[in-house]
Amino acid sequence: MKRTLLLLALILAACSRETPQQQAAARLQKAEAAMTECKQRLGLGDMPTPDTVVLADPATKGAEMTPETAALLRLKIQCRLELDELLGARRGATR
């Protein structure tokens, strides 16, 4: 019985194979949806998605904190997992 189930699972897995490009596109789509959901949950849906998770930007060092930079920091901190996955998915999709 166990062998039959294992064989059936292996056959199903072999039949539903995606190409690496399809897997990367699916990962990217899922990551983008998760990031959009996180931004909406925070009320920051209109904010552009950051290109990095770096919190201390040397270009703005010493500058006064604005509502935009505060919102960006909040987004990077509270959506960190989603942002990490999105940036990784973007890197994987460009290979």
C-alpha positions, 0 to 999 in steps of 0.5 A, a space after each residue: 500500500 505504501 509503495 503504491 502511494 509513493 509510486 503514485 506521488 512520484 508519477 504525479 510529480 513527474 507529470 506536473 513539472 514546470 520549466 525553471 523559467 515557469 517556476 521563477 515566474 510563478 515565484 515572482 508573481 507570488 512574491 509580488 502579490 505578498 508584497 502588495 498585500 503587506 503594503 495594503 495591510 500597512 496602508 502604504 499601498 501607493 508607496 513604490 516597492 523598495 529595491 533594497 532592504 538597506 535601512 541606512 541609505 548613505 545618500 540621505 545620511 544626516 537628512 531630516 526625516 520626512 513622512 516619505 522616508 519614515 514610511 519607507 523605513 516602516 515598509 522595509 521593517 514590517 514587510 521585511 520577509 515579503 521584501 526579501 522574497 520579492 528581491 530574491 524572486 526578481 534575481 531568480 527571474 533574471 537568470 
